[in-house]
């Protein structure tokens, strides 16, 4: 009963505030101000290591009230996104009094022609058959979005010149490097230089403790020939928990140059290849032994 009273009281306050706002005099072309969340509810945007490879993030919702709240639909908007980011699973989330729930969202493609940067979140509060939608600023607590935007827009610029992917992976016996094939396919329209590929927290290259494997491939307008670079892959470490807890071991930073400007883009093994690489690391390191 207490939960019902508190949640319904919040909804009454929401409706009253909306009605009051509607009665206020505003310029004819003015846009309505975002309706704030109740004081007891706070939100934040964050991306954890487990979210990176799948291009996901999480909206953290904290409930400081004395009653549970139920969150339905959620949408994050930002000028840097081509469309709103929405929750991964169509469901509701109950946030207990004093509790915090992280709701995972799928990030859309970046809109690389904008200089604006401000995230807002739209939350649907549910109480039985009643729903109230509230919109509020969404702080980027870990500051992950600006570098992600820069990196992915650089990757879009690289894609104008070439497509760079992992084409195949061939495992190897212990002590022998595996073969990870990096494929560079020019578009024929743009120019870029692929300088090197860095080690990850789990993988490096034969003869290196850690560092970058040189590639030095330049593509130019009119190029059409595919270049395949064989990367001699070896584990950087052989402690079992490094594989069991892996989140970024198959996320590689590619060093590139565009218009003479250096930068990094990420090349990520797909889920099938990631599984085969992690299995190979376990066999190569002889975990069973």
C-alpha positions, 0 to 999 in steps of 0.5 A, a space after each residue: 500500500 505504501 508503494 502505491 501511495 508514493 508512486 501515485 503521489 509522484 504521478 499526481 505531482 507529474 500531472 500537476 506540473 505538466 498542467 501548470 506548465 501548459 498554462 504558462 505563457 510562452 512565445 509562439 515558437 518556444 519549445 517546451 522545457 524537458 520535464 524533470 525527474 522527481 528529486 528522488 530519482 537520479 540517472 547517469 550514462 556509462 559504458 562498462 568493459 562488457 559493453 564495448 565490443 557490442 557497442 552498448 551502454 547502460 543507463 543507471 537509475 537510482 531510486 532514493 525514494 521510500 517506495 519501489 518504482 517501475 521503469 518501462 520504455 527508455 530512450 536516450 537521445 543525443 545530437 551525436 546519434 543518428 537515432 535514439 538509443 533504446 533498451 536491449 530487451 522490451 521489459 520493465 525494471 523495478 528499482 527498489 527503495 535506495 536501489 540502483 538498476 542499470 538498463 542496457 541500451 544499444 548505441 545507434 550509429 554516430 551522426 558525424 556531421 554535428 558539433 553538438 553534444 548533450 544527452 537526454 533520457 526519456 523514462 516511462 514510469 509505470 504504476 498499474 495501468 498508469 504511465 508517466 513519461 519524464 525527460 531529463 539530462 543524462 550525464 556521461 559519468 565516465 566520459 566515454 561518449 566523446 572518445 567513442 564519437 571521435 573514434 567511430 567518426 574516424 572509422 567512418 572516414 576510414 571506411 570511405 577509403 577502405 574496409 578493414 576487417 579480420 577475414 579469418 583466424 587459424 589456430 596453432 599448437 602451443 609455442 607456435 603463432 596463430 594466423 589472424 588475417 587482417 584484410 584491407 579492401 580499398 573502396 577506390 574513392 578515398 585515401 588512408 594509411 594503415 600504419 600498425 595494429 596494437 596488442 590487446 590486454 590478452 593478445 600480442 604478436 610473435 617476438 613482442 611482449 606488447 606493442 604494435 605490429 607494423 602494417 604500413 599499407 597505403 590506399 589511394 583513390 582508384 585502388 581496388 586490390 585487396 591486401 591481406 596481412 597475416 598477424 602472428 598472434 600469441 597470447 600476452 598472458 596465460 593466467 586462466 582468469 584472463 580468459 574467463 574474465 575477458 571483455 576486450 581481449 579481441 578488440 584491437 586498436 588500429 593506428 591509421 593516418 587520414 589526411 596526414 593526421 594520426 588516430 586510432 580506430 577499433 577492429 573487433 573480432 566477431 562473436 564466432 571468431 572471438 570464441 575460437 580465439 579464446 578457445 585457442 588461448 586456453 589450448 595454447 596455454 595448456 590450461 587443462 594441464 
